Amino acid sequence: MAITATVTPGFTYETGVDITSTNLNQLGKPTVTINELSGTIVTLKSYAAEGVPSASPAGQMIYVTDGNAGAATVAVSDGSNWKVVALGATIG
């Protein structure tokens, strides 16, 4: 599986590229785009509702511990706001 991370100010590093201390300082805050992911568990970054990051750019996904009327939820950004993704019934 190839993972490409595009980072400010426009550097792109693919899996397997050694990141040295010299180029690490140029990275800025990374945005990671994954085209396909399978066979693994994904853990989303967790936030309380009052501490969620900017919803821009659109397409981000986070876990909000109290984002659905006080209940935990997954949220997806539309570029302006975080939208609740309804969680279904408990498995079991």
Gaussian input, Z-matrix of N, CA and C with variables (Angstrom, degrees):
# hf/3-21g

backbone

0 1
 N
 C     1     B1
 C     2     B2     1     A1
 N     3     B3     2     A2     1     D1
 C     4     B4     3     A3     2     D2
 C     5     B5     4     A4     3     D3
 N     6     B6     5     A5     4     D4
 C     7     B7     6     A6     5     D5
 C     8     B8     7     A7     6     D6
 N     9     B9     8     A8     7     D7
 C    10    B10     9     A9     8     D8
 C    11    B11    10    A10     9     D9
 N    12    B12    11    A11    10    D10
 C    13    B13    12    A12    11    D11
 C    14    B14    13    A13    12    D12
 N    15    B15    14    A14    13    D13
 C    16    B16    15    A15    14    D14
 C    17    B17    16    A16    15    D15
 N    18    B18    17    A17    16    D16
 C    19    B19    18    A18    17    D17
 C    20    B20    19    A19    18    D18
 N    21    B21    20    A20    19    D19
 C    22    B22    21    A21    20    D20
 C    23    B23    22    A22    21    D21
 N    24    B24    23    A23    22    D22
 C    25    B25    24    A24    23    D23
 C    26    B26    25    A25    24    D24
 N    27    B27    26    A26    25    D25
 C    28    B28    27    A27    26    D26
 C    29    B29    28    A28    27    D27
 N    30    B30    29    A29    28    D28
 C    31    B31    30    A30    29    D29
 C    32    B32    31    A31    30    D30
 N    33    B33    32    A32    31    D31
 C    34    B34    33    A33    32    D32
 C    35    B35    34    A34    33    D33
 N    36    B36    35    A35    34    D34
 C    37    B37    36    A36    35    D35
 C    38    B38    37    A37    36    D36
 N    39    B39    38    A38    37    D37
 C    40    B40    39    A39    38    D38
 C    41    B41    40    A40    39    D39
 N    42    B42    41    A41    40    D40
 C    43    B43    42    A42    41    D41
 C    44    B44    43    A43    42    D42
 N    45    B45    44    A44    43    D43
 C    46    B46    45    A45    44    D44
 C    47    B47    46    A46    45    D45
 N    48    B48    47    A47    46    D46
 C    49    B49    48    A48    47    D47
 C    50    B50    49    A49    48    D48
 N    51    B51    50    A50    49    D49
 C    52    B52    51    A51    50    D50
 C    53    B53    52    A52    51    D51
 N    54    B54    53    A53    52    D52
 C    55    B55    54    A54    53    D53
 C    56    B56    55    A55    54    D54
 N    57    B57    56    A56    55    D55
 C    58    B58    57    A57    56    D56
 C    59    B59    58    A58    57    D57
 N    60    B60    59    A59    58    D58
 C    61    B61    60    A60    59    D59
 C    62    B62    61    A61    60    D60
 N    63    B63    62    A62    61    D61
 C    64    B64    63    A63    62    D62
 C    65    B65    64    A64    63    D63
 N    66    B66    65    A65    64    D64
 C    67    B67    66    A66    65    D65
 C    68    B68    67    A67    66    D66
 N    69    B69    68    A68    67    D67
 C    70    B70    69    A69    68    D68
 C    71    B71    70    A70    69    D69
 N    72    B72    71    A71    70    D70
 C    73    B73    72    A72    71    D71
 C    74    B74    73    A73    72    D72
 N    75    B75    74    A74    73    D73
 C    76    B76    75    A75    74    D74
 C    77    B77    76    A76    75    D75
 N    78    B78    77    A77    76    D76
 C    79    B79    78    A78    77    D77
 C    80    B80    79    A79    78    D78
 N    81    B81    80    A80    79    D79
 C    82    B82    81    A81    80    D80
 C    83    B83    82    A82    81    D81
 N    84    B84    83    A83    82    D82
 C    85    B85    84    A84    83    D83
 C    86    B86    85    A85    84    D84
 N    87    B87    86    A86    85    D85
 C    88    B88    87    A87    86    D86
 C    89    B89    88    A88    87    D87
 N    90    B90    89    A89    88    D88
 C    91    B91    90    A90    89    D89
 C    92    B92    91    A91    90    D90
 N    93    B93    92    A92    91    D91
 C    94    B94    93    A93    92    D92
 C    95    B95    94    A94    93    D93
 N    96    B96    95    A95    94    D94
 C    97    B97    96    A96    95    D95
 C    98    B98    97    A97    96    D96
 N    99    B99    98    A98    97    D97
 C   100   B100    99    A99    98    D98
 C   101   B101   100   A100    99    D99
 N   102   B102   101   A101   100   D100
 C   103   B103   102   A102   101   D101
 C   104   B104   103   A103   102   D102
 N   105   B105   104   A104   103   D103
 C   106   B106   105   A105   104   D104
 C   107   B107   106   A106   105   D105
 N   108   B108   107   A107   106   D106
 C   109   B109   108   A108   107   D107
 C   110   B110   109   A109   108   D108
 N   111   B111   110   A110   109   D109
 C   112   B112   111   A111   110   D110
 C   113   B113   112   A112   111   D111
 N   114   B114   113   A113   112   D112
 C   115   B115   114   A114   113   D113
 C   116   B116   115   A115   114   D114
 N   117   B117   116   A116   115   D115
 C   118   B118   117   A117   116   D116
 C   119   B119   118   A118   117   D117
 N   120   B120   119   A119   118   D118
 C   121   B121   120   A120   119   D119
 C   122   B122   121   A121   120   D120
 N   123   B123   122   A122   121   D121
 C   124   B124   123   A123   122   D122
 C   125   B125   124   A124   123   D123
 N   126   B126   125   A125   124   D124
 C   127   B127   126   A126   125   D125
 C   128   B128   127   A127   126   D126
 N   129   B129   128   A128   127   D127
 C   130   B130   129   A129   128   D128
 C   131   B131   130   A130   129   D129
 N   132   B132   131   A131   130   D130
 C   133   B133   132   A132   131   D131
 C   134   B134   133   A133   132   D132
 N   135   B135   134   A134   133   D133
 C   136   B136   135   A135   134   D134
 C   137   B137   136   A136   135   D135
 N   138   B138   137   A137   136   D136
 C   139   B139   138   A138   137   D137
 C   140   B140   139   A139   138   D138
 N   141   B141   140   A140   139   D139
 C   142   B142   141   A141   140   D140
 C   143   B143   142   A142   141   D141
 N   144   B144   143   A143   142   D142
 C   145   B145   144   A144   143   D143
 C   146   B146   145   A145   144   D144
 N   147   B147   146   A146   145   D145
 C   148   B148   147   A147   146   D146
 C   149   B149   148   A148   147   D147
 N   150   B150   149   A149   148   D148
 C   151   B151   150   A150   149   D149
 C   152   B152   151   A151   150   D150
 N   153   B153   152   A152   151   D151
 C   154   B154   153   A153   152   D152
 C   155   B155   154   A154   153   D153
 N   156   B156   155   A155   154   D154
 C   157   B157   156   A156   155   D155
 C   158   B158   157   A157   156   D156
 N   159   B159   158   A158   157   D157
 C   160   B160   159   A159   158   D158
 C   161   B161   160   A160   159   D159
 N   162   B162   161   A161   160   D160
 C   163   B163   162   A162   161   D161
 C   164   B164   163   A163   162   D162
 N   165   B165   164   A164   163   D163
 C   166   B166   165   A165   164   D164
 C   167   B167   166   A166   165   D165
 N   168   B168   167   A167   166   D166
 C   169   B169   168   A168   167   D167
 C   170   B170   169   A169   168   D168
 N   171   B171   170   A170   169   D169
 C   172   B172   171   A171   170   D170
 C   173   B173   172   A172   171   D171
 N   174   B174   173   A173   172   D172
 C   175   B175   174   A174   173   D173
 C   176   B176   175   A175   174   D174
 N   177   B177   176   A176   175   D175
 C   178   B178   177   A177   176   D176
 C   179   B179   178   A178   177   D177
 N   180   B180   179   A179   178   D178
 C   181   B181   180   A180   179   D179
 C   182   B182   181   A181   180   D180
 N   183   B183   182   A182   181   D181
 C   184   B184   183   A183   182   D182
 C   185   B185   184   A184   183   D183
 N   186   B186   185   A185   184   D184
 C   187   B187   186   A186   185   D185
 C   188   B188   187   A187   186   D186
 N   189   B189   188   A188   187   D187
 C   190   B190   189   A189   188   D188
 C   191   B191   190   A190   189   D189
 N   192   B192   191   A191   190   D190
 C   193   B193   192   A192   191   D191
 C   194   B194   193   A193   192   D192
 N   195   B195   194   A194   193   D193
 C   196   B196   195   A195   194   D194
 C   197   B197   196   A196   195   D195
 N   198   B198   197   A197   196   D196
 C   199   B199   198   A198   197   D197
 C   200   B200   199   A199   198   D198
 N   201   B201   200   A200   199   D199
 C   202   B202   201   A201   200   D200
 C   203   B203   202   A202   201   D201
 N   204   B204   203   A203   202   D202
 C   205   B205   204   A204   203   D203
 C   206   B206   205   A205   204   D204
 N   207   B207   206   A206   205   D205
 C   208   B208   207   A207   206   D206
 C   209   B209   208   A208   207   D207
 N   210   B210   209   A209   208   D208
 C   211   B211   210   A210   209   D209
 C   212   B212   211   A211   210   D210
 N   213   B213   212   A212   211   D211
 C   214   B214   213   A213   212   D212
 C   215   B215   214   A214   213   D213
 N   216   B216   215   A215   214   D214
 C   217   B217   216   A216   215   D215
 C   218   B218   217   A217   216   D216
 N   219   B219   218   A218   217   D217
 C   220   B220   219   A219   218   D218
 C   221   B221   220   A220   219   D219
 N   222   B222   221   A221   220   D220
 C   223   B223   222   A222   221   D221
 C   224   B224   223   A223   222   D222
 N   225   B225   224   A224   223   D223
 C   226   B226   225   A225   224   D224
 C   227   B227   226   A226   225   D225
 N   228   B228   227   A227   226   D226
 C   229   B229   228   A228   227   D227
 C   230   B230   229   A229   228   D228
 N   231   B231   230   A230   229   D229
 C   232   B232   231   A231   230   D230
 C   233   B233   232   A232   231   D231
 N   234   B234   233   A233   232   D232
 C   235   B235   234   A234   233   D233
 C   236   B236   235   A235   234   D234
 N   237   B237   236   A236   235   D235
 C   238   B238   237   A237   236   D236
 C   239   B239   238   A238   237   D237
 N   240   B240   239   A239   238   D238
 C   241   B241   240   A240   239   D239
 C   242   B242   241   A241   240   D240
 N   243   B243   242   A242   241   D241
 C   244   B244   243   A243   242   D242
 C   245   B245   244   A244   243   D243
 N   246   B246   245   A245   244   D244
 C   247   B247   246   A246   245   D245
 C   248   B248   247   A247   246   D246
 N   249   B249   248   A248   247   D247
 C   250   B250   249   A249   248   D248
 C   251   B251   250   A250   249   D249
 N   252   B252   251   A251   250   D250
 C   253   B253   252   A252   251   D251
 C   254   B254   253   A253   252   D252
 N   255   B255   254   A254   253   D253
 C   256   B256   255   A255   254   D254
 C   257   B257   256   A256   255   D255
 N   258   B258   257   A257   256   D256
 C   259   B259   258   A258   257   D257
 C   260   B260   259   A259   258   D258
 N   261   B261   260   A260   259   D259
 C   262   B262   261   A261   260   D260
 C   263   B263   262   A262   261   D261
 N   264   B264   263   A263   262   D262
 C   265   B265   264   A264   263   D263
 C   266   B266   265   A265   264   D264
 N   267   B267   266   A266   265   D265
 C   268   B268   267   A267   266   D266
 C   269   B269   268   A268   267   D267
 N   270   B270   269   A269   268   D268
 C   271   B271   270   A270   269   D269
 C   272   B272   271   A271   270   D270
 N   273   B273   272   A272   271   D271
 C   274   B274   273   A273   272   D272
 C   275   B275   274   A274   273   D273

   B1=1.4426
   B2=1.5247
   B3=1.3037
   B4=1.4594
   B5=1.5201
   B6=1.3005
   B7=1.4590
   B8=1.5212
   B9=1.3039
   B10=1.4542
   B11=1.5085
   B12=1.3168
   B13=1.4561
   B14=1.5141
   B15=1.3135
   B16=1.4519
   B17=1.5135
   B18=1.2990
   B19=1.4549
   B20=1.5204
   B21=1.3121
   B22=1.4627
   B23=1.5122
   B24=1.2515
   B25=1.4529
   B26=1.5270
   B27=1.3073
   B28=1.4559
   B29=1.5181
   B30=1.3093
   B31=1.4599
   B32=1.5208
   B33=1.3151
   B34=1.4585
   B35=1.5267
   B36=1.3316
   B37=1.4571
   B38=1.5176
   B39=1.3125
   B40=1.4475
   B41=1.5203
   B42=1.3352
   B43=1.4555
   B44=1.5228
   B45=1.3273
   B46=1.4536
   B47=1.5151
   B48=1.3371
   B49=1.4587
   B50=1.5204
   B51=1.3389
   B52=1.4583
   B53=1.5187
   B54=1.3094
   B55=1.4560
   B56=1.5201
   B57=1.3166
   B58=1.4584
   B59=1.5251
   B60=1.3196
   B61=1.4635
   B62=1.5227
   B63=1.3220
   B64=1.4605
   B65=1.5240
   B66=1.3505
   B67=1.4589
   B68=1.5256
   B69=1.3221
   B70=1.4606
   B71=1.5274
   B72=1.3117
   B73=1.4618
   B74=1.5225
   B75=1.3163
   B76=1.4583
   B77=1.5314
   B78=1.3166
   B79=1.4554
   B80=1.5173
   B81=1.3303
   B82=1.4544
   B83=1.5165
   B84=1.3204
   B85=1.4632
   B86=1.5251
   B87=1.3406
   B88=1.4596
   B89=1.5248
   B90=1.3104
   B91=1.4551
   B92=1.5095
   B93=1.3202
   B94=1.4584
   B95=1.5266
   B96=1.3153
   B97=1.4593
   B98=1.5156
   B99=1.3250
   B100=1.4602
   B101=1.5255
   B102=1.3102
   B103=1.4615
   B104=1.5188
   B105=1.3079
   B106=1.4645
   B107=1.5150
   B108=1.3284
   B109=1.4522
   B110=1.5195
   B111=1.3172
   B112=1.4570
   B113=1.5139
   B114=1.3178
   B115=1.4487
   B116=1.5108
   B117=1.3259
   B118=1.4563
   B119=1.5254
   B120=1.2974
   B121=1.4618
   B122=1.5223
   B123=1.3244
   B124=1.4599
   B125=1.5242
   B126=1.3208
   B127=1.4548
   B128=1.5219
   B129=1.3298
   B130=1.4583
   B131=1.5143
   B132=1.3165
   B133=1.4542
   B134=1.5242
   B135=1.3217
   B136=1.4605
   B137=1.5270
   B138=1.3287
   B139=1.4600
   B140=1.5178
   B141=1.3287
   B142=1.4617
   B143=1.5236
   B144=1.3285
   B145=1.4673
   B146=1.5269
   B147=1.3219
   B148=1.4642
   B149=1.5236
   B150=1.3236
   B151=1.4541
   B152=1.5212
   B153=1.3417
   B154=1.4653
   B155=1.5310
   B156=1.3287
   B157=1.4640
   B158=1.5225
   B159=1.3034
   B160=1.4580
   B161=1.5267
   B162=1.3164
   B163=1.4640
   B164=1.5261
   B165=1.3066
   B166=1.4611
   B167=1.5265
   B168=1.3128
   B169=1.4465
   B170=1.5293
   B171=1.3084
   B172=1.4665
   B173=1.5233
   B174=1.3355
   B175=1.4576
   B176=1.5125
   B177=1.3216
   B178=1.4628
   B179=1.5299
   B180=1.3261
   B181=1.4573
   B182=1.5248
   B183=1.3417
   B184=1.4617
   B185=1.5273
   B186=1.3372
   B187=1.4607
   B188=1.5247
   B189=1.3462
   B190=1.4684
   B191=1.5209
   B192=1.3224
   B193=1.4656
   B194=1.5178
   B195=1.3370
   B196=1.4686
   B197=1.5258
   B198=1.3359
   B199=1.4582
   B200=1.5063
   B201=1.3151
   B202=1.4652
   B203=1.5181
   B204=1.3340
   B205=1.4699
   B206=1.5248
   B207=1.3326
   B208=1.4606
   B209=1.5132
   B210=1.3244
   B211=1.4630
   B212=1.5263
   B213=1.3153
   B214=1.4652
   B215=1.5245
   B216=1.3429
   B217=1.4526
   B218=1.5169
   B219=1.2937
   B220=1.4521
   B221=1.5250
   B222=1.3275
   B223=1.4635
   B224=1.5187
   B225=1.3282
   B226=1.4586
   B227=1.5225
   B228=1.3315
   B229=1.4646
   B230=1.5206
   B231=1.3354
   B232=1.4669
   B233=1.5281
   B234=1.3123
   B235=1.4499
   B236=1.5157
   B237=1.3442
   B238=1.4622
   B239=1.5227
   B240=1.3324
   B241=1.4617
   B242=1.5219
   B243=1.3338
   B244=1.4607
   B245=1.5165
   B246=1.3279
   B247=1.4554
   B248=1.5192
   B249=1.3191
   B250=1.4559
   B251=1.5216
   B252=1.3200
   B253=1.4647
   B254=1.5140
   B255=1.3081
   B256=1.4682
   B257=1.5101
   B258=1.3179
   B259=1.4637
   B260=1.5107
   B261=1.3095
   B262=1.4560
   B263=1.5226
   B264=1.3115
   B265=1.4602
   B266=1.5224
   B267=1.3080
   B268=1.4623
   B269=1.5117
   B270=1.3451
   B271=1.4602
   B272=1.5154
   B273=1.2561
   B274=1.4376
   B275=1.4285
   A1=108.45
   A2=117.26
   A3=121.59
   A4=108.89
   A5=115.72
   A6=121.16
   A7=106.77
   A8=116.49
   A9=121.02
   A10=108.70
   A11=116.87
   A12=121.84
   A13=108.33
   A14=116.72
   A15=121.60
   A16=106.85
   A17=117.06
   A18=121.31
   A19=111.01
   A20=114.75
   A21=120.80
   A22=108.48
   A23=122.79
   A24=130.97
   A25=113.41
   A26=117.10
   A27=121.17
   A28=115.61
   A29=118.86
   A30=120.66
   A31=109.33
   A32=117.69
   A33=121.91
   A34=108.59
   A35=116.45
   A36=122.50
   A37=108.41
   A38=117.54
   A39=121.91
   A40=109.49
   A41=116.13
   A42=121.78
   A43=110.04
   A44=115.34
   A45=120.25
   A46=114.09
   A47=117.87
   A48=120.74
   A49=108.09
   A50=116.24
   A51=119.86
   A52=109.73
   A53=116.10
   A54=121.05
   A55=106.87
   A56=115.86
   A57=122.03
   A58=110.15
   A59=115.84
   A60=119.39
   A61=110.91
   A62=117.38
   A63=121.10
   A64=111.23
   A65=117.94
   A66=118.31
   A67=112.64
   A68=118.72
   A69=121.21
   A70=111.12
   A71=117.25
   A72=121.38
   A73=112.42
   A74=118.48
   A75=122.46
   A76=112.70
   A77=117.96
   A78=120.41
   A79=115.09
   A80=117.76
   A81=118.16
   A82=110.05
   A83=118.13
   A84=123.70
   A85=108.82
   A86=118.06
   A87=119.27
   A88=114.04
   A89=114.07
   A90=123.17
   A91=105.89
   A92=117.43
   A93=121.04
   A94=108.89
   A95=116.08
   A96=121.83
   A97=107.74
   A98=115.90
   A99=120.91
   A100=107.61
   A101=116.46
   A102=120.69
   A103=112.59
   A104=117.27
   A105=120.67
   A106=108.67
   A107=115.94
   A108=121.26
   A109=107.99
   A110=117.16
   A111=120.01
   A112=109.86
   A113=115.69
   A114=121.39
   A115=115.22
   A116=117.72
   A117=120.38
   A118=110.39
   A119=116.23
   A120=122.02
   A121=107.77
   A122=116.44
   A123=122.20
   A124=108.11
   A125=116.86
   A126=121.44
   A127=108.43
   A128=116.46
   A129=120.78
   A130=110.56
   A131=116.88
   A132=121.14
   A133=107.67
   A134=116.75
   A135=123.53
   A136=111.18
   A137=116.02
   A138=122.71
   A139=110.08
   A140=116.47
   A141=121.48
   A142=105.62
   A143=117.34
   A144=121.84
   A145=112.76
   A146=117.49
   A147=119.17
   A148=113.06
   A149=118.03
   A150=120.43
   A151=115.02
   A152=117.84
   A153=119.23
   A154=110.41
   A155=117.41
   A156=120.59
   A157=111.29
   A158=116.34
   A159=121.81
   A160=109.87
   A161=116.44
   A162=121.38
   A163=112.14
   A164=117.69
   A165=121.78
   A166=108.98
   A167=118.55
   A168=129.20
   A169=112.32
   A170=115.81
   A171=121.72
   A172=110.46
   A173=115.39
   A174=121.14
   A175=115.15
   A176=117.92
   A177=120.87
   A178=109.38
   A179=116.49
   A180=121.18
   A181=109.01
   A182=116.20
   A183=122.15
   A184=109.39
   A185=115.27
   A186=122.80
   A187=106.53
   A188=116.43
   A189=120.80
   A190=108.03
   A191=116.09
   A192=121.43
   A193=113.29
   A194=117.57
   A195=121.41
   A196=111.57
   A197=117.24
   A198=121.13
   A199=117.19
   A200=118.92
   A201=121.14
   A202=108.33
   A203=115.66
   A204=122.23
   A205=110.64
   A206=116.49
   A207=121.91
   A208=114.77
   A209=117.16
   A210=120.91
   A211=110.63
   A212=115.84
   A213=121.01
   A214=110.62
   A215=115.97
   A216=121.20
   A217=110.73
   A218=115.78
   A219=122.50
   A220=105.62
   A221=117.29
   A222=120.82
   A223=109.35
   A224=115.41
   A225=123.23
   A226=107.66
   A227=116.37
   A228=119.01
   A229=110.77
   A230=115.12
   A231=120.89
   A232=110.62
   A233=115.84
   A234=121.49
   A235=112.62
   A236=115.95
   A237=121.58
   A238=112.48
   A239=116.29
   A240=121.78
   A241=110.51
   A242=114.44
   A243=120.82
   A244=107.97
   A245=117.97
   A246=123.54
   A247=110.16
   A248=117.32
   A249=123.61
   A250=110.30
   A251=115.95
   A252=122.00
   A253=104.89
   A254=117.26
   A255=121.45
   A256=110.98
   A257=116.23
   A258=121.56
   A259=108.43
   A260=117.24
   A261=121.83
   A262=112.60
   A263=114.52
   A264=121.67
   A265=110.78
   A266=116.11
   A267=121.75
   A268=110.06
   A269=116.86
   A270=119.35
   A271=109.21
   A272=116.79
   A273=117.48
   A274=112.39
   D1=124.45
   D2=176.84
   D3=-94.35
   D4=131.38
   D5=175.41
   D6=-117.35
   D7=126.45
   D8=178.22
   D9=-110.37
   D10=129.71
   D11=176.83
   D12=-112.28
   D13=118.97
   D14=175.95
   D15=-100.32
   D16=125.35
   D17=-173.12
   D18=-127.76
   D19=155.91
   D20=176.64
   D21=-66.85
   D22=133.86
   D23=4.32
   D24=-100.46
   D25=56.72
   D26=172.88
   D27=101.14
   D28=10.37
   D29=176.17
   D30=-75.53
   D31=144.63
   D32=176.03
   D33=-126.56
   D34=127.71
   D35=177.79
   D36=-123.40
   D37=132.76
   D38=176.69
   D39=-101.37
   D40=160.85
   D41=178.82
   D42=-51.34
   D43=135.68
   D44=177.85
   D45=96.87
   D46=-9.03
   D47=178.46
   D48=-83.71
   D49=126.76
   D50=177.06
   D51=-71.83
   D52=129.18
   D53=177.74
   D54=-102.21
   D55=114.17
   D56=-177.65
   D57=-89.99
   D58=166.49
   D59=178.38
   D60=-62.50
   D61=-28.48
   D62=179.51
   D63=-65.72
   D64=-50.98
   D65=-177.79
   D66=-85.00
   D67=-15.40
   D68=177.71
   D69=-61.89
   D70=-35.31
   D71=179.85
   D72=-67.99
   D73=-16.23
   D74=-178.62
   D75=-93.01
   D76=-5.25
   D77=-170.10
   D78=-71.02
   D79=-40.23
   D80=-173.96
   D81=72.88
   D82=-154.74
   D83=179.26
   D84=-91.29
   D85=117.38
   D86=-174.28
   D87=-77.53
   D88=148.63
   D89=168.29
   D90=-116.93
   D91=120.08
   D92=-177.31
   D93=-104.63
   D94=126.66
   D95=177.85
   D96=-115.29
   D97=123.47
   D98=-178.78
   D99=-116.52
   D100=120.64
   D101=-177.94
   D102=-76.60
   D103=-34.51
   D104=-178.72
   D105=-150.60
   D106=137.99
   D107=179.81
   D108=-144.44
   D109=127.45
   D110=178.22
   D111=-149.83
   D112=159.20
   D113=174.99
   D114=74.60
   D115=20.05
   D116=179.85
   D117=-148.70
   D118=159.42
   D119=175.45
   D120=-90.77
   D121=133.89
   D122=178.30
   D123=-103.62
   D124=130.42
   D125=176.43
   D126=-110.09
   D127=118.69
   D128=179.65
   D129=-82.36
   D130=148.95
   D131=174.74
   D132=-63.45
   D133=138.46
   D134=-174.57
   D135=-104.16
   D136=136.07
   D137=179.11
   D138=-136.28
   D139=153.72
   D140=163.98
   D141=-85.40
   D142=154.24
   D143=-174.84
   D144=-54.46
   D145=-38.62
   D146=-177.48
   D147=-75.60
   D148=-6.60
   D149=-176.92
   D150=-118.56
   D151=16.08
   D152=-178.51
   D153=-67.30
   D154=148.43
   D155=179.09
   D156=-75.78
   D157=178.48
   D158=176.56
   D159=-56.73
   D160=143.03
   D161=178.72
   D162=-81.87
   D163=-3.22
   D164=179.06
   D165=-98.63
   D166=130.43
   D167=8.55
   D168=-86.65
   D169=166.47
   D170=178.41
   D171=-64.65
   D172=152.69
   D173=174.37
   D174=98.50
   D175=-0.67
   D176=177.82
   D177=-75.28
   D178=156.53
   D179=178.47
   D180=-136.84
   D181=134.18
   D182=178.99
   D183=-139.17
   D184=167.02
   D185=173.23
   D186=-107.35
   D187=127.81
   D188=-178.30
   D189=-116.34
   D190=118.68
   D191=-172.71
   D192=-65.26
   D193=-24.70
   D194=-177.34
   D195=-140.78
   D196=35.10
   D197=-170.88
   D198=-91.31
   D199=-4.21
   D200=-179.68
   D201=-121.36
   D202=80.91
   D203=-176.36
   D204=54.08
   D205=40.55
   D206=178.73
   D207=93.52
   D208=-11.69
   D209=179.57
   D210=-96.57
   D211=155.86
   D212=178.90
   D213=-66.68
   D214=146.64
   D215=179.91
   D216=-156.98
   D217=162.85
   D218=167.47
   D219=-93.29
   D220=143.64
   D221=178.58
   D222=-130.36
   D223=145.54
   D224=178.02
   D225=-123.63
   D226=138.38
   D227=-179.48
   D228=-88.15
   D229=144.08
   D230=173.97
   D231=-103.20
   D232=10.29
   D233=-179.11
   D234=101.66
   D235=-23.98
   D236=179.57
   D237=-121.93
   D238=-35.17
   D239=-176.03
   D240=-137.86
   D241=158.74
   D242=172.25
   D243=-89.87
   D244=129.17
   D245=-178.67
   D246=-108.95
   D247=134.01
   D248=179.19
   D249=-67.73
   D250=133.74
   D251=170.65
   D252=-104.96
   D253=112.53
   D254=-175.52
   D255=-61.71
   D256=131.18
   D257=175.84
   D258=-92.50
   D259=139.26
   D260=-177.89
   D261=-82.84
   D262=-165.06
   D263=-179.66
   D264=-67.53
   D265=158.15
   D266=177.94
   D267=-67.20
   D268=137.87
   D269=177.46
   D270=-74.22
   D271=159.72
   D272=177.04
   D273=154.99

